[in-house]
Amino acid sequence: MMPASMTMEKTQRRILRNAVWGMWGCAFLVSVTVQVWGRPSQEPVRPPNAEGITLKLDPEHSTLTWTLGSTLHTVHGKFALKSGQLQFDPESGRASGEFIAFATSGESGNDSRDKKMHREILESARYPDVIFRPTKIEGKVARTGASDVQMRGTFLLHGTEHEITVPVHSELTADRWKGSAKFSVPYIQWGLRSPNTFLLKADPAVEIDLELSGTLQGAGAP
């Protein structure tokens, strides 16, 4: 028969061993619980809008011309386009991007008149860019063929932004696009100096005529 002291010692060792295993088991369960339930929730990754279309401008094959009427004669001129890009969703009409013209490139074929235009009216040395930033397309853009829509956005002229809506005619093909727009810019209302003299009275708005073209990209393209 085993002495009572040895029996008690074995019992104590068994109790200690069970306690140690119990502690390890609890620690393991706590670790698993923290990893599974304590992990911060994450939003599911949403794929980019597969329907977006991007139009990139080809400045060399695009034109911006302008017309200003007056009591003496009608003045015609042009500006060179610098760059342009439009991203839009054909379903919602949401749009972004910008089209930029060199304000310093404006000319009408008359040197003295053009110097006055740049120095006194446009102040193009101080404000070298004219920028249109689209925000919304109202109307349905056909994925192929012609469309007539209204394009809303902001027009940056002489350092100040103005809300404007432009009627646009567009034609889309597999990888190219064309667009045309005609609209008025009320430059006097927008704070630019009047070119009027004692003899000449100019119209308070200048007519803009755009003929644009470029490349078309995007998963939503035709």
Secondary structure by P-SEA (a helix, b strand, c coil): cccaaaaaaaaaaaaaaaaaaaaaaaaaaaaaaaaacccccccccccccccbbbbbbccccccccbbbbcccbbbbcbbbbccbbbbbbcccccccccccccccccccccaaaaaaaaccccccccccbbbbbbcccccccccccbbbbbbbbbbbcccbbbbbbbbbbbbbccccbbbbbbbbbccccccccccccccbbbbcbbbbbbbbbbbbbccccc
